[in-house]
Amino acid sequence: MRIKHENRLRQGVRLSREKLIRKLNNMHYFNTPDGCSVNDLTLTELQQVYENQKARMKHD
């Protein structure tokens, strides 16, 4: 039972990461200022970058 729960959690994280990467790519955001690809970021990092980009686009 625990293995299934962990697999679902991993799948949820993977799907959330893919969704955020797609959204960032649609904003033409592919790399962080220090040169890291968005594909290499954690879910938490992606969430932060996405919120920052979304806020920045409102001001532009």
C-alpha positions, -999 to 999 in steps of 0.1 A, spaced: 0 0 0 28 24 9 46 18 -24 15 28 -44 12 60 -24 48 69 -30 44 62 -67 14 85 -68 33 112 -50 62 109 -75 39 110 -104 21 141 -90 54 159 -85 65 149 -120 33 161 -136 34 194 -117 70 200 -128 62 192 -164 32 216 -163 53 245 -148 82 238 -173 56 241 -201 42 273 -187 77 288 -184 86 278 -219 55 294 -232 67 326 -215 100 321 -234 118 314 -201 142 285 -205 172 293 -182 177 310 -149 199 340 -147 228 318 -135 224 296 -166 205 266 -151 179 250 -174 144 250 -160 144 213 -167 170 209 -139 150 228 -112 131 212 -84 93 216 -81 98 242 -54 123 262 -75 100 260 -105 71 273 -85 91 302 -73 105 311 -107 70 308 -122 55 332 -97 83 356 -102 79 355 -140 42 359 -138 46 390 -115 73 404 -138 50 400 -169 22 420 -152 46 449 -147 59 449 -183 
